[in-house]
Amino acid sequence: MKENAIRLLAGFALLVMITLSAYAQQPQAAGARQAPQPIPLFFRETWKDSTNVPVTQEYVANPDLQLKVYGKDVNVTGEGNLPHIWTGLCTPSCAVAFRHKDSYVDLTGKAKMRWIAKTSGFHQIRPVVKLADGTWLVGDFADAYTYDFHQTEFFFGDVRWMKIDMETRSTKGALLDKVDLKKVDEVGFVDLTAGSGHGLGGYSDVGWIEVYGKPVKRDATPAQ
């Protein structure tokens, strides 16, 4: 009797192990929750070193990016051992954006932007995006750290947006309740305040920039 009971228990344990193993090897059921995938780095721009000259495509380090400058007298300089954009001569304001040669970018979900920058006076740096339909938007997120260069990171999903006329860098209307960032053509930053010239005063310094988002081929439509 005792031996039979032991055999019965052993057989039951083996059956349970086989059942659990088979269950574990089954493909995940449709609709089951998947672990979120990390948002990839879409581009990084570091600028080429220079001696305080007007910024042009020549000074863009990333060969996949096309430089777009809005406004006059936007300079690039290597002063302080960090190549960066300097807005001290901008009048009345200026913006810098990048267009990837092959792809739009999907900035939904946990897409984010990082940059290293500092400001002087009451200047602020804000993100700007150009949608595939040509609409320009400026964000309510503003970086205004005056002590020294520092890194800033923010999620596009946390930003509220307003339309902006990029010819004049003037805002239009009120903050929008909803925007669609699934297909963005250009990404960059804007300083809405006029520069004060050389020396102490008012300006923005923007070094390297990173954008994290999903690439969308220019001849394709992002998945719904």
C-alpha positions as CSV (number, residue, x, y, z in Angstrom):
1,M,0.0,0.0,0.0
2,K,2.7,2.4,1.0
3,E,4.7,1.7,-2.2
4,N,1.6,2.2,-4.3
5,A,0.9,5.6,-2.7
6,I,4.5,6.7,-3.3
7,R,4.2,5.7,-7.0
8,L,0.9,7.5,-7.3
9,L,2.3,10.7,-5.8
10,A,5.4,10.5,-8.0
11,G,3.3,10.0,-11.1
12,F,1.1,12.9,-10.2
13,A,4.1,15.2,-9.6
14,L,5.5,14.2,-13.0
15,L,2.2,14.9,-14.7
16,V,2.1,18.4,-13.1
17,M,5.7,19.1,-14.3
18,I,4.9,18.0,-17.9
19,T,1.7,20.2,-17.9
20,L,3.5,23.3,-16.6
21,S,6.3,22.8,-19.1
22,A,4.0,22.5,-22.0
23,Y,2.0,25.6,-20.9
24,A,5.2,27.6,-20.6
25,Q,6.2,26.7,-24.2
26,Q,2.9,27.8,-25.7
27,P,3.0,31.0,-27.8
28,Q,1.7,34.1,-26.1
29,A,-2.0,34.5,-26.6
30,A,-3.2,37.1,-29.1
31,G,-3.8,40.4,-27.4
32,A,-1.6,39.5,-24.4
33,R,0.3,42.4,-23.0
34,Q,3.8,42.9,-24.5
35,A,6.7,44.6,-22.8
36,P,7.2,48.1,-24.1
37,Q,10.1,48.5,-26.5
38,P,12.6,51.3,-25.9
39,I,12.3,54.3,-28.2
40,P,15.3,54.3,-30.5
41,L,17.7,57.2,-31.0
42,F,16.5,58.9,-34.2
43,F,19.4,61.3,-34.6
44,R,22.2,63.1,-32.6
45,E,23.9,66.3,-33.8
46,T,27.1,67.5,-32.1
47,W,28.2,70.3,-34.5
48,K,31.7,70.7,-36.0
49,D,34.1,73.0,-34.2
50,S,34.4,76.5,-35.5
51,T,35.3,80.1,-34.5
52,N,32.0,81.9,-34.2
53,V,30.8,82.0,-37.8
54,P,27.3,81.9,-39.3
55,V,26.0,78.3,-39.1
56,T,25.6,76.5,-42.4
57,Q,25.3,72.8,-43.6
58,E,29.1,72.7,-43.6
59,Y,29.1,72.6,-39.7
60,V,26.5,69.8,-39.3
61,A,28.4,66.7,-38.1
62,N,25.6,64.2,-38.9
63,P,25.6,63.4,-42.7
64,D,21.9,62.2,-42.5
65,L,20.6,65.6,-41.4
66,Q,19.7,68.7,-43.4
67,L,20.1,72.0,-41.5
68,K,17.2,74.5,-41.5
69,V,17.8,78.0,-40.1
70,Y,15.0,80.4,-39.5
71,G,16.1,84.0,-38.8
72,K,19.4,85.8,-39.4
73,D,22.8,85.8,-37.7
74,V,22.7,82.3,-36.1
75,N,26.3,81.5,-35.3
76,V,28.2,78.3,-34.4
77,T,31.2,78.4,-32.2
78,G,33.6,76.2,-30.3
79,E,34.2,78.6,-27.4
80,G,34.2,76.8,-24.1
81,N,35.5,73.6,-25.7
82,L,31.9,72.6,-26.7
83,P,30.8,73.3,-30.3
84,H,27.4,75.0,-30.0
85,I,24.9,77.4,-31.5
86,W,25.0,81.0,-30.2
87,T,21.9,83.3,-30.6
88,G,23.5,86.5,-29.4
89,L,23.2,88.3,-32.8
90,C,19.7,87.0,-33.6
91,T,17.2,89.8,-34.4
92,P,14.3,89.6,-33.7
93,S,14.6,85.9,-33.0
94,C,15.8,82.6,-34.5
95,A,15.3,78.9,-34.7
96,V,17.3,75.9,-35.8
97,A,15.8,72.6,-37.0
98,F,16.9,69.4,-38.6
99,R,15.3,67.3,-41.4
100,H,16.3,63.7,-41.8
101,K,17.1,62.9,-45.4
102,D,15.3,59.6,-45.5
103,S,12.7,59.6,-42.8
104,Y,10.0,61.4,-40.9
105,V,9.9,60.7,-37.2
106,D,7.1,59.4,-35.0
107,L,7.3,61.4,-31.8
108,T,4.3,59.7,-30.0
109,G,4.5,57.5,-26.9
110,K,7.7,58.0,-24.9
111,A,9.6,59.8,-27.7
112,K,11.9,62.4,-26.1
113,M,14.5,65.1,-26.8
114,R,17.8,65.8,-25.0
115,W,20.2,68.7,-25.4
116,I,23.0,70.4,-23.6
117,A,22.6,74.2,-23.3
118,K,22.7,77.3,-21.2
119,T,21.1,80.7,-21.5
120,S,21.8,84.3,-20.5
121,G,19.4,87.0,-19.3
122,F,15.8,85.9,-19.7
123,H,16.3,83.9,-22.8
124,Q,14.6,80.5,-23.1
125,I,15.0,77.5,-25.5
126,R,11.8,75.8,-26.7
127,P,11.2,72.8,-28.9
128,V,9.7,73.3,-32.4
129,V,8.4,70.7,-34.8
130,K,7.2,70.8,-38.4
131,L,4.5,68.3,-39.2
132,A,4.4,66.5,-42.6
133,D,1.5,68.8,-43.7
134,G,3.7,71.9,-43.1
135,T,2.2,73.0,-39.8
136,W,4.8,74.4,-37.3
137,L,4.3,74.0,-33.6
138,V,6.2,75.4,-30.6
139,G,6.2,73.7,-27.2
140,D,5.4,75.2,-23.8
141,F,8.5,73.5,-22.4
142,A,11.3,76.1,-21.8
143,D,14.9,75.6,-20.8
144,A,16.4,78.7,-19.1
145,Y,19.4,77.5,-17.1
146,T,21.9,80.3,-16.8
147,Y,24.7,78.9,-14.6
148,D,26.6,76.7,-17.1
149,F,26.0,74.1,-19.8
150,H,23.7,71.4,-18.5
151,Q,21.8,68.4,-20.0
152,T,18.0,68.6,-20.3
153,E,15.6,65.8,-21.2
154,F,11.9,65.9,-21.8
155,F,9.2,63.7,-23.3
156,F,7.2,65.2,-26.3
157,G,4.1,63.7,-24.7
158,D,4.5,66.0,-21.8
159,V,4.6,69.1,-24.0
160,R,1.6,71.3,-24.9
161,W,1.8,72.9,-28.3
162,M,0.9,76.2,-30.1
163,K,1.1,77.1,-33.7
164,I,4.0,79.3,-34.8
165,D,4.7,81.3,-37.9
166,M,8.3,80.4,-38.6
167,E,8.9,83.3,-41.0
168,T,8.5,85.7,-38.1
169,R,8.8,83.3,-35.1
170,S,5.5,84.6,-33.8
171,T,3.1,82.4,-32.0
172,K,-0.5,82.0,-33.2
173,G,-3.6,81.4,-31.2
174,A,-3.9,79.4,-28.0
175,L,-2.4,76.1,-26.7
176,L,-3.8,73.2,-28.7
177,D,-5.8,70.5,-27.0
178,K,-4.5,67.8,-29.2
179,V,-1.7,67.4,-31.8
180,D,-0.7,64.4,-33.9
181,L,3.1,63.8,-33.8
182,K,3.1,60.5,-35.7
183,K,4.7,62.1,-38.8
184,V,7.1,64.9,-38.1
185,D,9.3,66.4,-40.9
186,E,11.6,68.7,-38.9
187,V,12.7,68.9,-35.2
188,G,14.6,71.7,-33.5
189,F,14.6,74.6,-31.1
190,V,13.7,78.2,-31.0
191,D,14.8,81.3,-29.0
192,L,11.9,83.8,-29.2
193,T,13.9,86.7,-27.8
194,A,16.3,88.9,-29.6
195,G,20.0,88.6,-28.8
196,S,21.9,91.4,-27.1
197,G,25.2,91.0,-29.1
198,H,28.6,90.1,-27.9
199,G,29.6,90.1,-24.2
200,L,27.2,89.7,-21.2
201,G,23.6,90.2,-22.0
202,G,21.0,87.9,-23.5
203,Y,21.5,84.8,-25.7
204,S,21.2,81.0,-25.8
205,D,23.9,78.4,-26.3
206,V,22.8,75.0,-27.6
207,G,25.3,72.2,-27.9
208,W,24.6,68.6,-28.9
209,I,21.0,67.5,-29.5
210,E,19.4,64.1,-29.5
211,V,15.9,63.1,-30.6
212,Y,14.5,59.7,-29.7
213,G,11.6,58.5,-31.9
214,K,10.6,55.9,-34.5
215,P,11.7,56.5,-38.1
216,V,8.9,56.7,-40.7
217,K,10.0,56.3,-44.3
218,R,9.1,59.4,-46.4
219,D,7.2,57.2,-48.9
220,A,5.3,55.4,-46.2
221,T,2.5,56.1,-43.7
222,P,3.0,55.2,-40.0
223,A,1.1,52.3,-38.6
224,Q,-2.2,53.2,-36.9
